[in-house]
Amino acid sequence: MRTTIDIDDQLLLYAKHQAVKQGCTIKQILEDALRDFFSHPTTQHDVVSLETFSGAGLKPGVNLDNSRSLSDIMDDY
């Protein structure tokens, strides 16, 4: 089946070099890579249970939606 995909330039260049090195086509390189990718079953991860504590909540001035502010606060400790 013919299809069109966008591939990172460096990745495509590497695939071309590998195809020449192995004496095959880019199509074969990509098909082999996809077969290899799909031949490995997806890893199931265990659910992690986090312990929570009661308390007054966030300290005044802490905004969990502002990563720069959080970084500044952590740098102070």
N, C-alpha and C positions, 0 to 999 in steps of 0.2 A: 504494500500500500504506500502510496506517495503522500508525504505530509511535509509541512513547513514548520520549523521551530526556530526560535532565537536562542543562540548559544553564545556565551561569553567568548570573545575573540581569543583570549589566551587558552581557554579550554579547547576550543576548536583547533587551534594550532597544535596543541599537544596531541590531540586525537589524530590529526593528520600525520604528525611525526611517528606516532605509534603504529599507524597503519602502514607507513612506508617501512618501518623497522620490522614489522611482522609479516610484510608481504601480503597484505590484505587491503580491503577497502574500508573507508570510514563507516559505511553502512554496517559492515561486519563488526567493527569496533563498538559502535553504538548498540547494535543488537546484543552483542555479548555482554556489554555493560548492563543493559536492561535485564537480560536473563539472570545475570548474577545478582542484581539488586532484588529482583522478585523471587529468587530462589531461597532467600533467607527469610524465615518467618519473622514477623514483627515481634519485638520483645515486649512482653507484658511486664509492666512495672507494678510492684506492690504499692498499695495505698498506704501512705504515711499518715499516721495519726499524730497531730500536734497537740501538745498539752497547752491549755489556755488558763489564764489566771484572771481573777476578778480585780478590779481596781477602778481608779478614777478616770481611766481612759488616757487620751493623749495629753502631753504637757501643753500648756498654753503656747500658741505660736507655731505648733507643729502642723504642717499641711502635707498629708501623704500624697497628694497629687502634684507636689512641687519637688522634683528630684534635686534641683539645685539647692533649695532651702534645706532639704534633708541632708545633703552632702555637707553643707556648711555646719549644720548642727552636729553631725558625727565627727567632723574635724575638730570641734571644740572639746571632745571627750578624749 
